[in-house]
């Protein structure tokens, strides 16, 4: 996949941060995108986003990460961003069981509104607050197995696993996109075109009549 | 309150804040001539040496260097203006240039110095080297007396330097007089405004809102002393809320919050309540706003839709409401007031509940009013189609979107088409700006002024102000690609604005 003309990346991946309000979605994103942690708290009202450029297996990948408001009220807006997303970070707070319980509901939302092949990573944030922990690591792992997603316990505050979690998500998404791309192309490299009005004239020489 | 601000230009810093006060002039990097000198110990000697008529080039040069160092120090300490500092540096440069062409062995220099010392300062110009010395020392305001007298005694002055110093000091005096005058005028204006407001508020009626006099008063900024009353009157009380009603709901709100916390910690599932809650109509006693027509939300799938959960959201959002105003989240009285106010509202309008962004409105009102007034104002504000048409909700109605888009297109056509080209939708900024009425993105003092106008004019002012912010954004915008546009917008949102911590409005009265 060659760099597109005029673009400074080989691949453009859209990721989405989901989870209840206050689990630390914005803090995780700020840590990943800028390696910073703000001691003052930021509410996301509506939708926000950050860009991060990364190298993955020799490819220059541009990650566009959408940060969403966690409150149910904003669901109508955030749902409209589900469609274009290639990967989702599902975040809960290990010190708040409600946010963990809510993950199943979030998974339902994803199944309902997102693309079927979207990659999911489960993240239990605030793992630095060991004394306040209410969700064990084992429970997180079990849920992750259940929803078939890689699992990370992170701390945006003390920078534990943040990079790994996002990178894993990026790699998974990249691989799934590349796989999709290769399956949608015959081995000889010509394009598969769904449009019935367009016919392939010959192998390797895709063109329309 | 008259402070203007600019939006950050540095796109690489995620946590830029908007300074309330104009930035201090940046201290220029040290001039190469003096960067390696460390002559602090010589300062006293410097003074002694000065005026002795020494013609030793290196000594004179050192004095110059020291002078320049001293000037830099004064400038850094803020004792002299950038202009004055620059003047000193220029003199130094001039001296350097001229002294390069001088024969320092010439005894006439020391002769001149001796002669000059007996003459008044305004006599014939002396050599560049001496001029330079005089210039440096005479240009230090903190040493004015000493150096001036020294200069006059020694007669080493240069008319140009004297003129420059006098002009600078006159300019400074003028500036300070002007400032005093402006301050006095402002104070007088504020006093007069307070008087006018008091009279206006006594005879307040529905018509007052549209009177040109009130418009003018609001445009000048409502004095903090009467702001609470003025806001409260401008918002009005079409819901006919009474103190009794407030007391009932305040009690119920606290109970709701307690119950929600208990459930939350016990981990009880309260999904069952959901349906009954969703279908429950608003209290009959409260007139509802005109019916909302946003597309139906996706079916609720988890307990967070219940009122218990929106009450829990209050706890999460309190530390994030004006994070730089610590008294709202230090566990003290103000935090309690804010929490109670929001819980009271949840009890009063369970159909609306707590919506993220509302905590900013509540906090803003509490800064100017007592708890009852703040509740009355919050309930009426959130309910009023004049401010939030058709309702206070994350979903904007199509008429709102088209009002905004049409005004945007008409006023900032280039930016509008740029946004369109790069798929930058209004959702990325307008929802936030609207639900918090700019409290989250603007410094508090600026936001307060915006509110003075917003509460009088209503939603039209919201659109005007949004366009104003976008216009500022345009000026810092390279208009290159979607990311730049979006990131700039997103950065406007992230500002924590701690710079206005000392604002006059922020201190609880």
Interface residues (C-beta under 8 A of the other chain):
Chain A: X20 X21 X22 X30 X33 X34 X36 X38 X40 X41 X42 X43 X45 X46 X47 X48 X49 X50 X51 X64 X69 X71 X72 X73 X74 X75 X76 X77 X79 X80 X97 X98 X101 X102 X105 X108 X109 X112 X113
Chain B: X14 X15 X264 X267 X269 X294 X295 X297 X298 X300 X301 X302 X303 X304 X305 X309 X310 X312 X313 X316 X317 X319 X320 X321 X323 X324 X353 X355 X356 X357 X359 X393 X394 X395 X427 X428 X429 X431 X432 X435 X436 X440 X483 X486 X487 X490 X493 X494 X496 X498
